[in-house]
Amino acid sequence: MNMSSPSTIIKPKRQICFRNLKNIQPDTLTLDLQHLLSVNCSSTMDPVDIYNNTLKSILDLHAPVKTRTVTFCRSAPWYTAELRQLKAAGRAIEMRYKATGLTVHKLAYREHTKEYFEGTYRGTLTLLL
């Protein structure tokens, strides 16, 4: 039997771009946005373009675009798109139950959890057969 070790498996890498919006200081952002109101639109450029370019430069100043290389691992073969949707729906039902505490939402969450685990079990069985 010829099996590859985990170190020889090539994992796909991808470049992602993001902005760290959590680090924006509200006070300095407010000051910069106030300067935006005083921009003179006497040029031949469209005022909307000036507005958009100025907003982009303010955003670049406070939260510059960062690029990172990330490695994505492939999910388990039994984790299908259907299970992914069920899991997302389950999280929404769980949050609703936690927010309201109603018995109706608790029962809906329990039923959904049973359905999800049955789907997981079925997916694993079909791979084994």
C-alpha contacts under 8 A as a table, 3 or more apart, distances in Angstrom:
res1	aa1	res2	aa2	distance
4	S	8	T	6.20
4	S	9	I	6.86
5	S	8	T	5.53
5	S	9	I	6.88
6	P	9	I	5.48
7	S	10	I	7.96
11	K	71	T	6.36
11	K	72	F	6.54
11	K	73	C	6.25
12	P	71	T	5.86
12	P	72	F	5.91
12	P	73	C	7.39
13	K	69	T	6.50
13	K	70	V	5.55
13	K	71	T	4.44
13	K	72	F	6.30
14	R	69	T	5.56
14	R	70	V	5.46
14	R	71	T	6.41
14	R	72	F	7.59
15	Q	67	T	6.60
15	Q	68	R	5.65
15	Q	69	T	4.51
15	Q	70	V	6.33
16	I	67	T	5.60
16	I	68	R	5.50
16	I	69	T	6.39
16	I	70	V	7.21
17	C	65	V	6.37
17	C	66	K	5.53
17	C	67	T	4.49
17	C	68	R	6.61
18	F	65	V	5.54
18	F	66	K	5.44
18	F	67	T	6.60
19	R	63	A	5.54
19	R	64	P	5.96
19	R	65	V	4.93
19	R	66	K	6.11
20	N	23	N	6.07
20	N	24	I	7.76
20	N	63	A	5.70
20	N	64	P	7.57
20	N	65	V	7.90
21	L	24	I	5.66
21	L	63	A	5.93
23	N	63	A	7.36
24	I	29	L	7.22
24	I	62	H	5.77
24	I	63	A	6.51
25	Q	28	T	5.70
25	Q	29	L	6.20
25	Q	62	H	7.78
26	P	29	L	5.06
26	P	30	T	6.02
27	D	30	T	5.18
27	D	31	L	6.45
28	T	31	L	5.08
28	T	32	D	6.28
29	L	32	D	5.15
29	L	33	L	6.11
29	L	58	I	7.80
29	L	62	H	7.33
30	T	33	L	5.08
30	T	34	Q	6.18
31	L	34	Q	5.13
31	L	35	H	6.56
32	D	35	H	5.13
32	D	36	L	6.59
32	D	58	I	6.89
33	L	36	L	4.93
33	L	37	L	6.86
33	L	55	L	7.96
33	L	58	I	7.77
34	Q	37	L	5.33
34	Q	38	S	7.03
35	H	38	S	5.24
35	H	39	V	6.73
36	L	39	V	5.39
36	L	51	Y	7.65
36	L	54	T	6.96
36	L	55	L	7.75
40	N	43	S	7.95
41	C	45	M	7.85
41	C	47	P	6.04
41	C	50	I	7.58
45	M	49	D	6.76
45	M	50	I	6.80
46	D	49	D	5.26
46	D	50	I	6.48
47	P	50	I	5.02
47	P	51	Y	6.09
48	V	51	Y	5.01
48	V	52	N	6.09
49	D	52	N	5.09
49	D	53	N	5.96
50	I	53	N	5.20
50	I	54	T	5.99
51	Y	54	T	5.24
51	Y	55	L	6.13
52	N	55	L	5.14
52	N	56	K	6.08
53	N	56	K	5.06
53	N	57	S	6.17
54	T	57	S	5.13
54	T	58	I	6.21
55	L	58	I	5.09
55	L	59	L	6.15
56	K	59	L	5.03
56	K	60	D	6.03
57	S	60	D	4.92
57	S	61	L	6.11
58	I	61	L	5.05
58	I	62	H	6.33
59	L	62	H	5.24
59	L	63	A	5.58
59	L	64	P	6.89
60	D	63	A	5.31
60	D	64	P	4.34
60	D	65	V	6.83
61	L	64	P	6.01
75	S	79	Y	6.63
76	A	79	Y	5.42
77	P	80	T	7.10
77	P	127	L	7.97
78	W	120	T	7.38
78	W	123	G	5.13
78	W	124	T	5.57
78	W	127	L	6.89
79	Y	83	L	6.08
79	Y	84	R	6.99
79	Y	120	T	7.47
79	Y	123	G	7.36
80	T	83	L	5.24
80	T	84	R	6.30
80	T	123	G	7.86
81	A	84	R	4.96
81	A	85	Q	6.29
82	E	85	Q	5.21
82	E	86	L	6.23
83	L	86	L	4.90
83	L	87	K	6.03
83	L	116	Y	7.02
83	L	119	G	6.85
83	L	120	T	7.04
84	R	87	K	5.14
84	R	88	A	6.32
85	Q	88	A	5.14
85	Q	89	A	6.17
86	L	89	A	5.11
86	L	90	G	6.04
86	L	116	Y	6.27
87	K	90	G	4.95
87	K	91	R	6.30
87	K	116	Y	7.05
88	A	91	R	5.19
88	A	92	A	6.48
89	A	92	A	5.14
89	A	93	I	6.29
90	G	93	I	5.08
90	G	94	E	6.01
90	G	109	Y	6.84
90	G	112	H	6.33
90	G	113	T	6.95
91	R	94	E	5.01
91	R	95	M	6.16
92	A	95	M	5.23
92	A	96	R	6.26
93	I	96	R	5.08
93	I	97	Y	6.18
93	I	105	H	7.07
93	I	108	A	7.28
93	I	109	Y	5.78
94	E	97	Y	5.06
94	E	98	K	6.16
94	E	105	H	7.89
94	E	106	K	7.86
94	E	109	Y	5.93
95	M	98	K	5.03
95	M	99	A	6.01
96	R	99	A	5.12
96	R	100	T	6.13
96	R	101	G	7.98
96	R	105	H	6.86
97	Y	100	T	5.36
97	Y	101	G	5.19
97	Y	102	L	6.35
97	Y	105	H	4.87
97	Y	106	K	5.64
97	Y	109	Y	7.29
98	K	101	G	5.40
100	T	105	H	7.81
101	G	105	H	7.23
101	G	106	K	7.24
102	L	105	H	5.42
102	L	106	K	6.36
103	T	106	K	4.88
103	T	107	L	6.14
104	V	107	L	5.25
104	V	108	A	6.22
105	H	108	A	4.96
105	H	109	Y	6.07
106	K	109	Y	5.10
106	K	110	R	6.27
107	L	110	R	5.07
107	L	111	E	6.18
108	A	111	E	5.19
108	A	112	H	6.09
109	Y	112	H	5.09
109	Y	113	T	6.07
110	R	113	T	5.06
110	R	114	K	6.33
111	E	114	K	5.21
111	E	115	E	6.31
112	H	115	E	5.02
112	H	116	Y	6.11
113	T	116	Y	5.05
113	T	117	F	6.25
114	K	117	F	5.31
114	K	118	E	6.15
115	E	118	E	5.17
115	E	119	G	6.20
116	Y	119	G	5.10
116	Y	120	T	6.23
117	F	120	T	4.90
117	F	121	Y	6.06
118	E	121	Y	5.05
118	E	122	R	6.12
119	G	122	R	5.09
119	G	123	G	6.13
120	T	123	G	5.14
120	T	124	T	6.29
121	Y	124	T	5.23
121	Y	125	L	6.22
122	R	125	L	5.11
122	R	126	T	6.27
123	G	126	T	5.36
123	G	127	L	6.59
124	T	127	L	5.31
124	T	128	L	6.49
125	L	128	L	5.11
125	L	129	L	6.31
126	T	129	L	5.28
